[in-house]
């Protein structure tokens, strides 16, 4: 989700809050002005500060509840009780979306920490405000769990409570400004915000100083393997060796635009610039003739192309089964795609085909790896195309851990495994091979691929192979 989408959503909930304020003002006006003042002859005056704060609180609560319990749910009930799981997940992918979600979870509760001590004298105590923030976030998490509108996460509780603490600190600092810092400790109010910023900045510096990026196959928590029965039915090499590391290109906006024009020009059209949407890692294009939709990824310039004409009422073509490899290669060549000769064709039924491109040298000397998938019709028409072949350049050799060392990580539970999956009772290793995975900086790192059976079901466990 883009920041603009988040702001639009927040603006919508803020408008809802404004409507609620008007309704509350009408109800309060009737109660106070008509009943209390006119009928009961009451003389107590309204506190304008409290009225203003009440209106602000209603608007804030509308945004808070809208962002947490009123939005569309995930349709499942899940619990993640591993502290800092989401931080490790964001670190391993180093995705802007993941980090933004973490930061927004903190910022969402900053107003609560600021408004509560403004509202009542009890909340001028730190433990009352932070305690209230903790209770609110617990209530939200349990509502999300009960309604399937979110995951009950320890990290959400940590982030929301931290946001409340930062908001309280800003209140203390703001009060210090108003009182001209008669209490020298008012400066400490900035400490939670400054420490949080320092922690995020330190993480960014550490990441930038790394030679390579992070891998999503790295574990976000340690799997409990104490009761698991481990079996190995293959030989594991105990010797350390070296492996090649490659790097994929990461395109900037100009390169993306140029490539989009090339792809759509081969189809006889060009991008409609007014409809282009930019995300963190992908840019979405629509053609001027409104026929094509193109998702073009920055890393490796892979893309997904959809032809909307298949959804027209007068579309008559039929998916072609048993198409020959020559036929498919020629159809792809017509739209500017040369399939490497090493690619292996696989038919997936209902006119769907894929070319698996093993690691091989391309015509330009670059290393190729990936796949091409398409849906093919009787008249040579291609409706759905996924070009996932990347080009890599060789970055040299690096020392690798041995297969035995990689297996020991599995035995210790240091591998990626969903927290919502069943507990591991049996794990059988059937084979191991060296593969590659793209890291967060665009490097193609060697990883060990363990073909396993977990609780009797086929699974693949990936272990990073680079020696740390």
N, C-alpha and C positions, 0 to 999 in steps of 0.2 A: 504494500500500500504506500502511495506517495504521500509526502507531507501535505500537499494540497488537498488530497482526499481526506486526510485526517482533520484538517482545518474545516473542510466543508461539513464533515460529520459533526464536529464540535459546534459549528455555527448553527446547525440544525437543532441540536439539543439545547443550545443557548436560547434559541427562539422559543423552544418549548418551555424553558425556564421563565422567559419573559411573559409568556401566556399565563403560567402558573402564578407569577407575581401579580399580574392584573386580577386574576381570580381571587387570590388571597387578599389583595387590597380592597376589592369590592366587598368580600365577605367581612373583612375587618372593619371597613367603613360602616357597613350596616350595623355590625355588632357594637362598635364603639360610639359612632355618631348618633344612630337612631335609638338603639336600646339603652346603652349605658348613659349617654349624655342627655338625651331627650326624655326617655321614659323613666329611668332610674335616678336622674338628676345627679349623675356622678361628676366629680370635680377634678379627678386625677388627670394630669397632662401626659401626653405621649412623649416618649424619648425619641427624638428624631434620629439620633445615632443608631439606636437599636432597630428602628424601622428600616433604615438604610442597610444595616448589616443583615437584617432578616431577608431583605430583597436579594442581596448579594448571595446569601447562603442558599436561597431557593434556586437561583440560577446555577450556582455551583453544583448543588445536589442533582439537578437535572442533567448536567453534563456528566457527573460522576456515575450516576445510575445508568444513563444512556450508554456510556462507554463500557460498562461492566456487565450489567444484567439485562438491559433492554435490547442490545444488539443481537443479531442472528447468532444462534449457538452452533456448536460443532456437532451436535446430535449424538454425543456420547458422554458417558460419565467416567472420568479418569482422575487419578490422584497421583501426584509426583511429590514424594516426601524426601527427595534428595536435595540437600542445600546446594545452591549455586549450579544446579543442573543447567538452567537456561543460560547462565554466564559461560559455562564451558561450551555449550552448543553454539553460542554466538562467537566465542573465541575460535573454535575449530573451523567454522564456516567463514568467519570474519565478514559476515554479511551486514550491510548497512541497515537492512530491514530488522534483523535480529537485535542489533544494538539500539536502534531507534525504539523498538518495543520496550526494551529494558528501561531506557531513559524516560519514556512516556509514563511507564508504571510508577516511576519515582515522582515525576512532575505532577501527575494526576492528584497526588495527596498533599502537595506543598500548600495549596490554598486552605486545606482543612487545618493544617498545623498553624497557619497564620490567623485564620478567622476565629477559631475556638477561643484563644486568649483575648481576642478583641471583644468577643461576645459576653463572656462571663468571668468573674473573678476567680472561680475555682480553677479554670483552665490556664491561669497565669502560672500555675505550677507545672513543671516539665512532665512529671509522671502522670498528671491528669490528662494532659493533651496527648502525649504519646500513647497512653493507655486507651484513650478514646479512639485514636487512629487505628490501634491494633484491633479493637473490638469491631470497628467498621469494616476493616479489610477481612476479618474472619467471617463476618456476616455475609459479605459479598462472595467470598470463596465458597461458603456453604450453599448459598443460593445458586451460584453457578454450577456447583456439583449436583444439586437436586434437580435443576432444570435442564442440565446438559448444555448450558450456554458458555461453558468455559472449563478449564482444567483446574482442579484444586492443587495449587502449587505452593510449596514453602517459599520459593523465590518471590512470588507475588506478595506474600506477607512481609518478607524482608524488605522488598523495594517500597511497598506502600508505607510501611512503618518508618523507613528511612526518609521518605518524602515528607511525612508528618513532622519528623524531627527537624528537617531542613526548614520547613515552614515556621515551626516554633522558633528556631534560631533567627530567622529573618524578622519575626515579630520582636524578639528581644533586641536585636540590633536597631530596628526601626524605633522602638521605644527609647533606646539609648540616644538616638539622634534627636528625638523630640525633647528629651530631658538634658540635652547637651552633654551627654556622657558623664553625668554625675556619678554613675556606677561604672567603674572602669571595666567590670566584667561584661558589659554590653557587647564589647568587641568579640567575645567568645561566641556570640550568636552566629557569626559567619563561619565558625569552625566546621559544622557538619557539611555545609555547601562546599567549602574550600577543600575539605578532605575528599569528598566525593569526586569533585573535578580533578583533583590531583591523582586519584586512583585510576580514573578513566584515561587521563593523559599519560600516566606512567605505562599503562597497558598498551596504548598506541605507540609509544616510543619503543617499548620492547618488541612489539610486532614489526615495526619499521626496521629495527636493527637485525632482525633475523635474516639469514641468507635465503631461506625458502619460506613459503607460506605454510598454513595449517591444513590438515586433512580432516574431512568430515568423518572418516572411519575411526578417528581417535575416540576413546571412550569418554562419555560424559559423567560416568559414575563407575564404581567398582562392582562388578557382578558377584553376587554371593555364590561361590563355588564349593563351599564347605561340604555340602551333602551331594554334590554332583559326582556321578561315576564317569571317569574319563577313560577313553580307550583310543589307542592309536593303531591303525592298520596300514601304515605306510612308513617308509624309512625317512627319518629326519636328519638332514645334514647338520653336523655340529661345527663345521668350519665357516668362519666369516669370509665374505668375499666382497667384490666391488660390483656396482651396477651403474648404468648410465642414468643421468638425469636430463630431462628435456624441458624446453620452455615453449609455451604457446603464446601467440601474439595477443595483446589486449588492445582493442581498437578504441580510438577516441571518437567524438561525435562526428567529425568530418569523415573519418574512415567508414563509420557506420552509414552515413548518408550516401557516400559514394557507392558502397557495396549494395545498399538498398536500391539505388538507381540502376545498377547493373543487373540485379536479379529481376526487377520488374520490367526493365527494358527488353530482356530476353522473352518476356511474355507480351510485349507490344504495348506497354503502358508505363506509367511513372508514379512516384509517390505523391499523394495529396498532402502537402506540407501542413495544411490547416488541421489535419486530423492526427498528426504524429504525436505519440505519447511516449515520454522518456521515463524509465524506471532506473533503479540503481544499476542493474546488470543487463537489462534488455531494453530495446526500443521497439515500439509497435508502430508499424506503418500500414496505411490503407492506400490502395491504388486509386488513381483519379477516376477510372471507370467503375469504381465501387465493386469490382469483381474479386480482388485479392486482399488477403490479410497476411501480413508478414511480421513475424516475431524474430528480430535479429539480435543475437547475443554478443556482448562486447568481447567476452573471452573466447577466442578461437573463431569468431565470426560464424558460428553455427546458426542455423535458422530453422523455423517452422513456417510453412507456407500453406494457406488454405484457399481453395477456389470456391467462392460462394455460389457459383452457377449451379452446383449440384443440388442446391436447395430450391431452385426455381421450379415452379409447377410444370413447366413444359420440358424439363430435363428428361431425356429419354435413354441416355446411354446406360449400359449394363456393365457391372464389374466383370472383368475378364479373368478367368481362372486358367491355369496351365500356360501362362504366357512364357515365351522362350526368353532366355537370358539376353540373346541378341536383340530381340524386340524391345525389351526394357531398357537396355543400354542406349539404343538409338532414340527412344522416347525421351530419356533424360538428357541426351546430348542436344536435342532440339531446343531445350530450355537452358542450355549453357552448362550442363553438369557432365563432366567426364568421370566415369566410374573407373577406378584403378583396376588393372587386369587381375590383381591378386584378390579382388573382392569375391566373396562367396555368396551366391544367391540362396535365399530361403523363401519359400511360399508359405504364407500364413493364413490362407483361405479368404474367400469373399473378395478377391481382387487385391488383397494386401500382400505386399512383398517387401523384403529387406535385403540389402547388401551389407554383409559384415566385412568391414575393411580391416584386416589385420595390420599390425605395425609393419610398414613397408615404406620404401622411398618413392616419392612422387616425381613427376617429370622435372620439377624445379630443384630436386635434390633434398627437399625437406621431408621429414618423417611424417607419415600419415597414420592416423588411427581413428577408428570410430565406426559409424554405420550410416546407411542411407535407407530410409523407409518411404514407401509410397503406396497409394491406392491407384490402381490402373484399370481403365475401362476399355471396352471393345474397340472404340474408334481411336485409340491411342491417347486418350485424354487422361491427365493426371490431376486428381482432385485434392489430394492431401500429401504433402511432401515434408519429410523431416530430414534435413541435411545436418548430420552430426559428426562429420569428418573434420578433424582438426589437423592443422599443420604445426609441427614442432621443430625446433632447432636443438642440436646437441649442446649441452652445457658442461659435459665432461663426466668423469666417474666420481662416485662417492662410496665410502665404506658402508657395508650393510651388516646388519646383525645376521646371525645364522638362523636356519629354520628351527633348530632346537630352542634358541632363545625366544623366537617368535611364539613357539608353542607354549613356552613357560609363561608368557604373558596371558595366554588364553587360560592356562591352569590357575593363574592368579586372579582371573576375572577382569583383566585389563584389556577389554575389547568392547566394541560398540554393540549394545544389545538394548532393545526397547524396554523402558521401565514398566510398560503396561503388559509385556509378554509374560507367559507362564514361567514359573520358577524352573531352572534347569536341573533336571534329575539325571539325565544321561547326555553325554556329548561324545560322539564318535568322530574321529578325524580319519577321513578316507584317503585324502590326497592333498598335496600342497604344491603350489606353483608360484612363480614370480610374475606379478602383473603390474599395472600402473594406475595411478589415480591423480587427477588434476587437483592441485592445492589452491589455496585462496589467493596466491600471487601469480597463478598461471603456470607454475612449474608442474611437470609431469613426473611425479615421484614414484619410485619402485615400492610396491607393497606386496606382502605375502598373502596369497589367496588360499584359505583352508576350506576344502570341500568337506562339509561335516553333516552329521545327522544330530539334531538337537531334539531330544525327547521323541526320537523316531521320525522327525520331519527333516527333509533336506534343507540345508542352509549353507551360506557362505560367510565365513568370518574373515575380515580383512585386518591385517596387522601392519602398521607402517614399518618399512624395512630399513630406512636410513638410521645409521648409528648416531645416537644423540651425543 
